[in-house]
């Protein structure tokens, strides 16, 4: 990279990456960005959402690994997976600041053409939520889970052990030292705090972009996010510290 201007350097990076891509990779890149309008900000919006979706897919894999580890009383491995989940969530958080560079009017223009589509349909987010603990009945019967019927059916059928369940089982087994249980509770609390901060930042950005307008996907907008952002992540441990964003929205 030889140019001193950030925009020019970014263009150089893009050119180098594009030149190194195979035809198949370029095709995937093209087909994974299908905007509904002509405003460039929508490309940013879609890519950030895809990044968050990828992050939550990774979190779901890590949380399943933690649950599996606890079923054989391997606390060290469970701590590893949960700590990595917290790190991944914190590393993805600055994407909110990037998303906040969208022009509000641009966002409100192209979102008119996304009617019926919403982040509420995120399968990965609901997987993470339901892997942490069993969602409350009113949550399962809400639009949040109606929008992801596959995950809702899995929750209702009790198909997966949650981290809450695994922690309770480990606590009662008598096979794990108190110090190990304390460490496990600590990393779970850290993850809980990180997820609550993520929700709070999401809510703040939505307020900025939507104001009092209704949300996409037939949701009621910011009131929906306000109601769901404080839902406890776990019932067995509490988050640590406050839930103010680690990365306040900066433009």
Buried (B, 14 or more C-beta within 10 A) or exposed (E): EEEEEEEEEEEEEEEEEEEEEEEEEEEEEEEEEEBBBEBEBBEBBBBBBEBBBEBBBBBBBBBBBBBBBBBEBBBEBBBBBBBBBBBBBBEBBEBBBBBBEBEEEBBBBBBEEBEEEBBBBBBBBBBBBBBBBBBEEEBBEBBBBEBBEEBBEBBEEEEBBBBBBBBBBBBEEEEBEEEBBEBBBBBBBBBBBBBBBBBBBBBBBBBBBBEEEEBBBEBEBBEBBBEBBEBBBBBBBEBBEEBEBBBEBEE
